[in-house]
Amino acid sequence: MTSPPAFAQAVAALAPRTAVVLGSGLTSAAAAFVEHATLNFAAVAGLASPTVAGHRGRIAVGEWAGIPVLLFHGRLHYYEGHSWTVVTSPIRLAHKWGITRIVLTNAAGGIHPALTPGELMALRGHIQWLSPTAWRELATGQGLSCPYSPRLVQLLQSHERTQGRELFCGIYAAVTGPSYETPAEIQALAVCGADAVGMSTAREAEEAARCGLEVVALSCITNRAAGLGETTLAHAEVLANAHRVSTRVGELLRRLIHEPHR
Ligand code: HPA
């Protein structure tokens, strides 16, 4: 583990342009990443250690198949008691360090019938259920209100087709948590057009777009959303299923990392 100045120096030396945020249980998606330097969230002013299992709270700089990459192992959540400023500060840090593309990954509950545990969804828009104005903030994937790059989503879809798979592309509903939703809330989200539900990503994506970063986000479907599956929701199930899809996530991350920047 390095000090913040030594880490900043390592970042300057490698000059990564892509950052990846690994969500719950997705650490093994980065098996191909070779670390040069690491920094604990807790060592950075304005950040804190994550309190959630499956989130390591470490920043690393290194190489992924020969390409320099900045990697966030885990993230901070609003439900852990952090302000939105703290939750989104890794994004501003990445921007300050010269990052121009960010890949956000998360674990999510599947609402659309096709989104069963082990599936992946590329985000083409989100519904922000995170603030009092939530009902008015429906981002359908059009115009400036959508932070996600259609070009990168298409790139992922083409890549998946070459592997004989289809990549589901849909709408992510971001809720505050910390408890999972009620079945009635999931019915309401389904009527509003949500394909998957989770407790992160939307604010980070918006902050990244505001900073001028190219943004792409992937949800790993770890469970059927409340009331839609047979099992009771549990964080352990989320972690185990995220781990199951991490090889496919790793392949998609590699494809994104190799894509030339705008
Ligand atoms: N709801 C909210 N967040 C989640 C879920 C869910 O069902 N699964 C993983 N993260």
py3Dmol code that shows the C-alpha trace and the ligand (Angstrom):
import py3Dmol

protein = """\
ATOM      1  CA  MET A   1       0.000   0.000   0.000  1.00  0.00           C
ATOM      2  CA  THR A   2       1.434   3.400  -0.939  1.00  0.00           C
ATOM      3  CA  SER A   3       0.900   6.896   0.469  1.00  0.00           C
ATOM      4  CA  PRO A   4      -1.397   9.265  -1.460  1.00  0.00           C
ATOM      5  CA  PRO A   5       1.542  11.247  -2.970  1.00  0.00           C
ATOM      6  CA  ALA A   6       3.359   8.045  -4.038  1.00  0.00           C
ATOM      7  CA  PHE A   7       0.135   6.702  -5.539  1.00  0.00           C
ATOM      8  CA  ALA A   8      -0.468   9.946  -7.458  1.00  0.00           C
ATOM      9  CA  GLN A   9       3.073   9.629  -8.796  1.00  0.00           C
ATOM     10  CA  ALA A  10       2.435   6.041  -9.946  1.00  0.00           C
ATOM     11  CA  VAL A  11      -0.744   7.231 -11.689  1.00  0.00           C
ATOM     12  CA  ALA A  12       1.162  10.060 -13.394  1.00  0.00           C
ATOM     13  CA  ALA A  13       3.861   7.606 -14.528  1.00  0.00           C
ATOM     14  CA  LEU A  14       1.405   5.107 -16.055  1.00  0.00           C
ATOM     15  CA  ALA A  15      -1.111   7.741 -17.252  1.00  0.00           C
ATOM     16  CA  PRO A  16      -4.194   5.486 -17.438  1.00  0.00           C
ATOM     17  CA  ARG A  17      -7.162   6.895 -19.367  1.00  0.00           C
ATOM     18  CA  THR A  18      -9.690   4.217 -18.409  1.00  0.00           C
ATOM     19  CA  ALA A  19     -11.030   3.613 -14.901  1.00  0.00           C
ATOM     20  CA  VAL A  20     -13.079   0.621 -13.777  1.00  0.00           C
ATOM     21  CA  VAL A  21     -15.284   0.502 -10.673  1.00  0.00           C
ATOM     22  CA  LEU A  22     -15.828  -3.065  -9.493  1.00  0.00           C
ATOM     23  CA  GLY A  23     -19.109  -3.581  -7.655  1.00  0.00           C
ATOM     24  CA  SER A  24     -20.250  -6.221  -5.159  1.00  0.00           C
ATOM     25  CA  GLY A  25     -18.520  -9.567  -5.538  1.00  0.00           C
ATOM     26  CA  LEU A  26     -16.857  -8.654  -8.844  1.00  0.00           C
ATOM     27  CA  THR A  27     -13.235  -8.591  -7.691  1.00  0.00           C
ATOM     28  CA  SER A  28     -12.395 -11.726  -9.699  1.00  0.00           C
ATOM     29  CA  ALA A  29     -13.422  -9.961 -12.951  1.00  0.00           C
ATOM     30  CA  ALA A  30     -10.062  -8.197 -12.637  1.00  0.00           C
ATOM     31  CA  ALA A  31      -7.976 -11.395 -12.499  1.00  0.00           C
ATOM     32  CA  ALA A  32      -5.972 -10.196 -15.540  1.00  0.00           C
ATOM     33  CA  PHE A  33      -5.061  -6.869 -13.912  1.00  0.00           C
ATOM     34  CA  VAL A  34      -1.426  -6.450 -12.798  1.00  0.00           C
ATOM     35  CA  GLU A  35      -1.114  -3.972  -9.926  1.00  0.00           C
ATOM     36  CA  HIS A  36       1.687  -1.400  -9.805  1.00  0.00           C
ATOM     37  CA  ALA A  37       0.488   0.585  -6.757  1.00  0.00           C
ATOM     38  CA  THR A  38      -2.509   0.571  -4.416  1.00  0.00           C
ATOM     39  CA  LEU A  39      -4.124   3.031  -2.054  1.00  0.00           C
ATOM     40  CA  ASN A  40      -6.792   2.484   0.603  1.00  0.00           C
ATOM     41  CA  PHE A  41      -9.932   4.625   0.326  1.00  0.00           C
ATOM     42  CA  ALA A  42      -9.393   5.499   3.999  1.00  0.00           C
ATOM     43  CA  ALA A  43      -6.055   7.178   3.171  1.00  0.00           C
ATOM     44  CA  VAL A  44      -7.732   9.666   0.803  1.00  0.00           C
ATOM     45  CA  ALA A  45      -9.167  12.870   2.285  1.00  0.00           C
ATOM     46  CA  GLY A  46     -12.930  12.858   1.737  1.00  0.00           C
ATOM     47  CA  LEU A  47     -13.197   9.066   1.294  1.00  0.00           C
ATOM     48  CA  ALA A  48     -13.871   6.329   3.865  1.00  0.00           C
ATOM     49  CA  SER A  49     -13.571   2.552   4.162  1.00  0.00           C
ATOM     50  CA  PRO A  50     -16.573   0.629   2.793  1.00  0.00           C
ATOM     51  CA  THR A  51     -18.600  -1.240   5.405  1.00  0.00           C
ATOM     52  CA  VAL A  52     -20.252  -3.709   3.005  1.00  0.00           C
ATOM     53  CA  ALA A  53     -19.011  -7.286   2.449  1.00  0.00           C
ATOM     54  CA  GLY A  54     -17.662  -7.696  -1.107  1.00  0.00           C
ATOM     55  CA  HIS A  55     -16.426  -4.076  -1.324  1.00  0.00           C
ATOM     56  CA  ARG A  56     -12.721  -3.784  -0.647  1.00  0.00           C
ATOM     57  CA  GLY A  57     -12.223  -0.027  -0.648  1.00  0.00           C
ATOM     58  CA  ARG A  58      -8.963   0.051  -2.528  1.00  0.00           C
ATOM     59  CA  ILE A  59      -7.750   2.019  -5.538  1.00  0.00           C
ATOM     60  CA  ALA A  60      -5.131   0.397  -7.741  1.00  0.00           C
ATOM     61  CA  VAL A  61      -3.193   1.524 -10.764  1.00  0.00           C
ATOM     62  CA  GLY A  62      -1.641  -1.022 -13.078  1.00  0.00           C
ATOM     63  CA  GLU A  63      -1.911  -2.753 -16.425  1.00  0.00           C
ATOM     64  CA  TRP A  64      -4.648  -4.837 -17.962  1.00  0.00           C
ATOM     65  CA  ALA A  65      -3.367  -6.811 -20.956  1.00  0.00           C
ATOM     66  CA  GLY A  66      -0.687  -4.164 -21.435  1.00  0.00           C
ATOM     67  CA  ILE A  67      -3.007  -1.139 -21.144  1.00  0.00           C
ATOM     68  CA  PRO A  68      -2.748   1.201 -18.119  1.00  0.00           C
ATOM     69  CA  VAL A  69      -5.920   1.165 -16.013  1.00  0.00           C
ATOM     70  CA  LEU A  70      -7.123   2.754 -12.770  1.00  0.00           C
ATOM     71  CA  LEU A  71      -9.171   0.292 -10.749  1.00  0.00           C
ATOM     72  CA  PHE A  72     -11.565   0.987  -7.882  1.00  0.00           C
ATOM     73  CA  HIS A  73     -12.087  -2.190  -5.874  1.00  0.00           C
ATOM     74  CA  GLY A  74     -15.479  -1.444  -4.371  1.00  0.00           C
ATOM     75  CA  ARG A  75     -17.395   1.797  -3.855  1.00  0.00           C
ATOM     76  CA  LEU A  76     -19.115   3.792  -1.144  1.00  0.00           C
ATOM     77  CA  HIS A  77     -22.910   3.835  -0.932  1.00  0.00           C
ATOM     78  CA  TYR A  78     -25.458   6.374   0.248  1.00  0.00           C
ATOM     79  CA  TYR A  79     -26.977   3.690   2.502  1.00  0.00           C
ATOM     80  CA  GLU A  80     -23.716   3.453   4.442  1.00  0.00           C
ATOM     81  CA  GLY A  81     -24.455   6.964   5.671  1.00  0.00           C
ATOM     82  CA  HIS A  82     -22.230   8.877   3.216  1.00  0.00           C
ATOM     83  CA  SER A  83     -23.301  12.085   1.523  1.00  0.00           C
ATOM     84  CA  TRP A  84     -23.636  12.085  -2.273  1.00  0.00           C
ATOM     85  CA  THR A  85     -20.495  14.226  -2.365  1.00  0.00           C
ATOM     86  CA  VAL A  86     -18.535  11.410  -0.694  1.00  0.00           C
ATOM     87  CA  VAL A  87     -20.191   8.680  -2.803  1.00  0.00           C
ATOM     88  CA  THR A  88     -19.219  10.438  -6.032  1.00  0.00           C
ATOM     89  CA  SER A  89     -15.765  11.655  -4.975  1.00  0.00           C
ATOM     90  CA  PRO A  90     -13.900   8.688  -6.586  1.00  0.00           C
ATOM     91  CA  ILE A  91     -15.276   9.925  -9.919  1.00  0.00           C
ATOM     92  CA  ARG A  92     -13.837  13.407  -9.447  1.00  0.00           C
ATOM     93  CA  LEU A  93     -10.573  11.880  -8.288  1.00  0.00           C
ATOM     94  CA  ALA A  94     -10.414   9.765 -11.461  1.00  0.00           C
ATOM     95  CA  HIS A  95     -11.132  12.871 -13.561  1.00  0.00           C
ATOM     96  CA  LYS A  96      -8.394  14.803 -11.739  1.00  0.00           C
ATOM     97  CA  TRP A  97      -5.964  11.980 -12.528  1.00  0.00           C
ATOM     98  CA  GLY A  98      -6.635  12.241 -16.264  1.00  0.00           C
ATOM     99  CA  ILE A  99      -9.239   9.493 -16.745  1.00  0.00           C
ATOM    100  CA  THR A 100     -11.448  10.036 -19.817  1.00  0.00           C
ATOM    101  CA  ARG A 101     -13.511   6.822 -19.808  1.00  0.00           C
ATOM    102  CA  ILE A 102     -15.112   5.068 -16.849  1.00  0.00           C
ATOM    103  CA  VAL A 103     -16.678   1.633 -16.637  1.00  0.00           C
ATOM    104  CA  LEU A 104     -19.081   1.204 -13.709  1.00  0.00           C
ATOM    105  CA  THR A 105     -20.113  -2.294 -12.659  1.00  0.00           C
ATOM    106  CA  ASN A 106     -22.696  -3.278 -10.090  1.00  0.00           C
ATOM    107  CA  ALA A 107     -24.827  -6.107  -8.754  1.00  0.00           C
ATOM    108  CA  ALA A 108     -28.539  -5.745  -9.453  1.00  0.00           C
ATOM    109  CA  GLY A 109     -31.857  -7.513  -9.097  1.00  0.00           C
ATOM    110  CA  GLY A 110     -33.548  -8.557 -12.346  1.00  0.00           C
ATOM    111  CA  ILE A 111     -37.047  -7.216 -13.049  1.00  0.00           C
ATOM    112  CA  HIS A 112     -37.351  -7.921 -16.799  1.00  0.00           C
ATOM    113  CA  PRO A 113     -38.231 -11.621 -17.325  1.00  0.00           C
ATOM    114  CA  ALA A 114     -35.008 -12.150 -19.343  1.00  0.00           C
ATOM    115  CA  LEU A 115     -32.847 -10.957 -16.444  1.00  0.00           C
ATOM    116  CA  THR A 116     -32.293 -14.066 -14.373  1.00  0.00           C
ATOM    117  CA  PRO A 117     -29.319 -14.609 -12.007  1.00  0.00           C
ATOM    118  CA  GLY A 118     -26.081 -14.820 -13.981  1.00  0.00           C
ATOM    119  CA  GLU A 119     -27.290 -12.489 -16.795  1.00  0.00           C
ATOM    120  CA  LEU A 120     -25.677  -9.160 -17.634  1.00  0.00           C
ATOM    121  CA  MET A 121     -27.295  -5.863 -18.571  1.00  0.00           C
ATOM    122  CA  ALA A 122     -25.626  -2.873 -20.221  1.00  0.00           C
ATOM    123  CA  LEU A 123     -27.296   0.336 -19.035  1.00  0.00           C
ATOM    124  CA  ARG A 124     -28.936   2.529 -21.683  1.00  0.00           C
ATOM    125  CA  GLY A 125     -30.590   4.747 -19.084  1.00  0.00           C
ATOM    126  CA  HIS A 126     -31.582   4.905 -15.458  1.00  0.00           C
ATOM    127  CA  ILE A 127     -34.389   5.958 -13.175  1.00  0.00           C
ATOM    128  CA  GLN A 128     -33.122   7.912 -10.175  1.00  0.00           C
ATOM    129  CA  TRP A 129     -35.067   6.883  -7.108  1.00  0.00           C
ATOM    130  CA  LEU A 130     -32.463   8.500  -4.900  1.00  0.00           C
ATOM    131  CA  SER A 131     -33.842  11.915  -4.099  1.00  0.00           C
ATOM    132  CA  PRO A 132     -37.139  13.681  -3.335  1.00  0.00           C
ATOM    133  CA  THR A 133     -37.454  14.652  -7.008  1.00  0.00           C
ATOM    134  CA  ALA A 134     -36.947  11.038  -8.073  1.00  0.00           C
ATOM    135  CA  TRP A 135     -40.276  10.644  -9.837  1.00  0.00           C
ATOM    136  CA  ARG A 136     -39.406  13.462 -12.210  1.00  0.00           C
ATOM    137  CA  GLU A 137     -35.944  12.247 -13.115  1.00  0.00           C
ATOM    138  CA  LEU A 138     -36.612   9.550 -15.653  1.00  0.00           C
ATOM    139  CA  ALA A 139     -33.673   9.237 -18.032  1.00  0.00           C
ATOM    140  CA  THR A 140     -34.812   7.200 -20.980  1.00  0.00           C
ATOM    141  CA  GLY A 141     -31.563   7.092 -22.826  1.00  0.00           C
ATOM    142  CA  GLN A 142     -32.076  10.136 -25.046  1.00  0.00           C
ATOM    143  CA  GLY A 143     -30.231  13.417 -25.289  1.00  0.00           C
ATOM    144  CA  LEU A 144     -28.096  14.974 -22.583  1.00  0.00           C
ATOM    145  CA  SER A 145     -30.081  13.409 -19.758  1.00  0.00           C
ATOM    146  CA  CYS A 146     -28.465  10.038 -20.441  1.00  0.00           C
ATOM    147  CA  PRO A 147     -24.896   9.648 -19.212  1.00  0.00           C
ATOM    148  CA  TYR A 148     -24.255   6.279 -20.916  1.00  0.00           C
ATOM    149  CA  SER A 149     -22.332   6.174 -24.194  1.00  0.00           C
ATOM    150  CA  PRO A 150     -24.467   4.512 -26.929  1.00  0.00           C
ATOM    151  CA  ARG A 151     -21.239   3.876 -28.878  1.00  0.00           C
ATOM    152  CA  LEU A 152     -19.727   1.783 -26.087  1.00  0.00           C
ATOM    153  CA  VAL A 153     -22.979  -0.116 -25.505  1.00  0.00           C
ATOM    154  CA  GLN A 154     -23.029  -1.009 -29.211  1.00  0.00           C
ATOM    155  CA  LEU A 155     -19.403  -2.058 -28.997  1.00  0.00           C
ATOM    156  CA  LEU A 156     -20.250  -4.465 -26.152  1.00  0.00           C
ATOM    157  CA  GLN A 157     -23.273  -5.810 -28.008  1.00  0.00           C
ATOM    158  CA  SER A 158     -21.175  -6.488 -31.127  1.00  0.00           C
ATOM    159  CA  HIS A 159     -18.520  -8.180 -29.011  1.00  0.00           C
ATOM    160  CA  GLU A 160     -21.098 -10.433 -27.381  1.00  0.00           C
ATOM    161  CA  ARG A 161     -22.541 -11.369 -30.795  1.00  0.00           C
ATOM    162  CA  THR A 162     -19.100 -12.513 -31.918  1.00  0.00           C
ATOM    163  CA  GLN A 163     -19.160 -14.814 -28.871  1.00  0.00           C
ATOM    164  CA  GLY A 164     -22.589 -16.162 -29.861  1.00  0.00           C
ATOM    165  CA  ARG A 165     -24.396 -14.287 -27.055  1.00  0.00           C
ATOM    166  CA  GLU A 166     -26.843 -11.391 -26.865  1.00  0.00           C
ATOM    167  CA  LEU A 167     -26.181  -8.608 -24.370  1.00  0.00           C
ATOM    168  CA  PHE A 168     -29.352  -7.264 -22.770  1.00  0.00           C
ATOM    169  CA  CYS A 169     -29.463  -3.492 -22.825  1.00  0.00           C
ATOM    170  CA  GLY A 170     -31.901  -1.827 -20.439  1.00  0.00           C
ATOM    171  CA  ILE A 171     -32.975   0.639 -17.757  1.00  0.00           C
ATOM    172  CA  TYR A 172     -31.519   0.543 -14.238  1.00  0.00           C
ATOM    173  CA  ALA A 173     -33.575   1.826 -11.315  1.00  0.00           C
ATOM    174  CA  ALA A 174     -31.332   3.239  -8.595  1.00  0.00           C
ATOM    175  CA  VAL A 175     -32.827   3.093  -5.096  1.00  0.00           C
ATOM    176  CA  THR A 176     -31.294   4.168  -1.776  1.00  0.00           C
ATOM    177  CA  GLY A 177     -31.455   0.857   0.120  1.00  0.00           C
ATOM    178  CA  PRO A 178     -30.133  -0.406   2.459  1.00  0.00           C
ATOM    179  CA  SER A 179     -32.987  -2.916   2.610  1.00  0.00           C
ATOM    180  CA  TYR A 180     -34.111  -4.710  -0.523  1.00  0.00           C
ATOM    181  CA  GLU A 181     -37.352  -3.511  -2.072  1.00  0.00           C
ATOM    182  CA  THR A 182     -40.820  -4.795  -1.274  1.00  0.00           C
ATOM    183  CA  PRO A 183     -42.581  -6.851  -3.997  1.00  0.00           C
ATOM    184  CA  ALA A 184     -45.028  -3.946  -4.413  1.00  0.00           C
ATOM    185  CA  GLU A 185     -42.153  -1.511  -5.039  1.00  0.00           C
ATOM    186  CA  ILE A 186     -40.768  -3.857  -7.680  1.00  0.00           C
ATOM    187  CA  GLN A 187     -44.184  -3.962  -9.389  1.00  0.00           C
ATOM    188  CA  ALA A 188     -44.187  -0.153  -9.402  1.00  0.00           C
ATOM    189  CA  LEU A 189     -40.660  -0.050 -10.858  1.00  0.00           C
ATOM    190  CA  ALA A 190     -41.651  -2.556 -13.563  1.00  0.00           C
ATOM    191  CA  VAL A 191     -44.615  -0.387 -14.593  1.00  0.00           C
ATOM    192  CA  CYS A 192     -42.234   2.601 -14.790  1.00  0.00           C
ATOM    193  CA  GLY A 193     -39.992   0.762 -17.249  1.00  0.00           C
ATOM    194  CA  ALA A 194     -37.178  -0.484 -15.007  1.00  0.00           C
ATOM    195  CA  ASP A 195     -35.449  -3.667 -16.152  1.00  0.00           C
ATOM    196  CA  ALA A 196     -33.158  -4.034 -13.116  1.00  0.00           C
ATOM    197  CA  VAL A 197     -32.792  -2.482  -9.669  1.00  0.00           C
ATOM    198  CA  GLY A 198     -29.754  -1.636  -7.555  1.00  0.00           C
ATOM    199  CA  MET A 199     -28.345   0.776  -5.002  1.00  0.00           C
ATOM    200  CA  SER A 200     -25.514   2.523  -6.824  1.00  0.00           C
ATOM    201  CA  THR A 201     -24.171   3.716 -10.188  1.00  0.00           C
ATOM    202  CA  ALA A 202     -26.721   6.359 -11.281  1.00  0.00           C
ATOM    203  CA  ARG A 203     -25.194   9.291  -9.363  1.00  0.00           C
ATOM    204  CA  GLU A 204     -21.658   8.179 -10.218  1.00  0.00           C
ATOM    205  CA  ALA A 205     -22.576   7.977 -13.922  1.00  0.00           C
ATOM    206  CA  GLU A 206     -24.116  11.455 -13.831  1.00  0.00           C
ATOM    207  CA  GLU A 207     -21.098  12.917 -12.064  1.00  0.00           C
ATOM    208  CA  ALA A 208     -18.760  11.251 -14.566  1.00  0.00           C
ATOM    209  CA  ALA A 209     -20.752  12.621 -17.514  1.00  0.00           C
ATOM    210  CA  ARG A 210     -20.673  16.081 -15.893  1.00  0.00           C
ATOM    211  CA  CYS A 211     -16.870  15.791 -15.738  1.00  0.00           C
ATOM    212  CA  GLY A 212     -16.870  15.006 -19.475  1.00  0.00           C
ATOM    213  CA  LEU A 213     -15.999  11.313 -19.128  1.00  0.00           C
ATOM    214  CA  GLU A 214     -17.267   8.668 -21.538  1.00  0.00           C
ATOM    215  CA  VAL A 215     -19.424   6.405 -19.347  1.00  0.00           C
ATOM    216  CA  VAL A 216     -20.468   2.787 -19.671  1.00  0.00           C
ATOM    217  CA  ALA A 217     -22.132   0.665 -16.985  1.00  0.00           C
ATOM    218  CA  LEU A 218     -22.828  -3.036 -16.567  1.00  0.00           C
ATOM    219  CA  SER A 219     -25.220  -4.681 -14.125  1.00  0.00           C
ATOM    220  CA  CYS A 220     -24.578  -8.262 -13.063  1.00  0.00           C
ATOM    221  CA  ILE A 221     -27.933  -9.762 -12.293  1.00  0.00           C
ATOM    222  CA  THR A 222     -27.430 -11.569  -9.018  1.00  0.00           C
ATOM    223  CA  ASN A 223     -31.039 -12.359  -8.105  1.00  0.00           C
ATOM    224  CA  ARG A 224     -34.597 -11.916  -9.285  1.00  0.00           C
ATOM    225  CA  ALA A 225     -35.943  -8.715  -7.688  1.00  0.00           C
ATOM    226  CA  ALA A 226     -38.212  -8.996  -4.618  1.00  0.00           C
ATOM    227  CA  GLY A 227     -41.350 -11.006  -5.211  1.00  0.00           C
ATOM    228  CA  LEU A 228     -40.197 -12.313  -8.615  1.00  0.00           C
ATOM    229  CA  GLY A 229     -38.009 -15.218  -7.527  1.00  0.00           C
ATOM    230  CA  GLU A 230     -38.340 -18.281  -5.373  1.00  0.00           C
ATOM    231  CA  THR A 231     -35.607 -17.477  -2.859  1.00  0.00           C
ATOM    232  CA  THR A 232     -35.504 -14.845  -0.118  1.00  0.00           C
ATOM    233  CA  LEU A 233     -33.047 -12.075  -1.008  1.00  0.00           C
ATOM    234  CA  ALA A 234     -29.723 -12.196   0.794  1.00  0.00           C
ATOM    235  CA  HIS A 235     -26.398 -10.413   0.291  1.00  0.00           C
ATOM    236  CA  ALA A 236     -24.576 -13.792   0.278  1.00  0.00           C
ATOM    237  CA  GLU A 237     -26.604 -14.860  -2.807  1.00  0.00           C
ATOM    238  CA  VAL A 238     -25.736 -11.544  -4.480  1.00  0.00           C
ATOM    239  CA  LEU A 239     -21.994 -12.102  -3.894  1.00  0.00           C
ATOM    240  CA  ALA A 240     -22.037 -15.752  -5.042  1.00  0.00           C
ATOM    241  CA  ASN A 241     -23.902 -14.973  -8.291  1.00  0.00           C
ATOM    242  CA  ALA A 242     -21.726 -11.928  -9.038  1.00  0.00           C
ATOM    243  CA  HIS A 243     -18.695 -14.159  -8.736  1.00  0.00           C
ATOM    244  CA  ARG A 244     -20.307 -16.603 -11.208  1.00  0.00           C
ATOM    245  CA  VAL A 245     -20.535 -13.984 -14.009  1.00  0.00           C
ATOM    246  CA  SER A 246     -17.195 -12.379 -13.328  1.00  0.00           C
ATOM    247  CA  THR A 247     -15.369 -14.177 -16.179  1.00  0.00           C
ATOM    248  CA  ARG A 248     -17.789 -12.746 -18.748  1.00  0.00           C
ATOM    249  CA  VAL A 249     -17.536  -9.313 -17.100  1.00  0.00           C
ATOM    250  CA  GLY A 250     -13.734  -9.604 -17.257  1.00  0.00           C
ATOM    251  CA  GLU A 251     -13.922 -10.265 -21.031  1.00  0.00           C
ATOM    252  CA  LEU A 252     -16.156  -7.240 -21.592  1.00  0.00           C
ATOM    253  CA  LEU A 253     -13.881  -5.041 -19.496  1.00  0.00           C
ATOM    254  CA  ARG A 254     -10.915  -6.167 -21.561  1.00  0.00           C
ATOM    255  CA  ARG A 255     -12.785  -5.266 -24.762  1.00  0.00           C
ATOM    256  CA  LEU A 256     -13.609  -1.791 -23.404  1.00  0.00           C
ATOM    257  CA  ILE A 257     -10.073  -1.180 -22.186  1.00  0.00           C
ATOM    258  CA  HIS A 258      -8.703  -1.916 -25.660  1.00  0.00           C
ATOM    259  CA  GLU A 259     -11.110   0.426 -27.435  1.00  0.00           C
ATOM    260  CA  PRO A 260      -9.363   3.627 -28.614  1.00  0.00           C
ATOM    261  CA  HIS A 261     -10.460   6.790 -26.802  1.00  0.00           C
ATOM    262  CA  ARG A 262     -12.569   9.491 -28.471  1.00  0.00           C
TER     263      ARG A 262
END
"""
ligand_1 = """\
10
HPA
N -32.276 -4.803 -5.149
C -31.443 -3.766 -4.910
N -30.119 -3.873 -5.011
C -29.614 -5.061 -5.379
C -30.432 -6.168 -5.636
C -31.832 -6.033 -5.527
O -32.626 -6.960 -5.741
N -29.600 -7.203 -5.984
C -28.327 -6.711 -5.931
N -28.322 -5.426 -5.562
"""
view = py3Dmol.view(width=600, height=400)
view.addModel(protein, "pdb")
view.setStyle({"model": 0}, {"cartoon": {"style": "trace"}})
view.addModel(ligand_1, "xyz")
view.setStyle({"model": 1}, {"stick": {}})
view.zoomTo()
view.show()
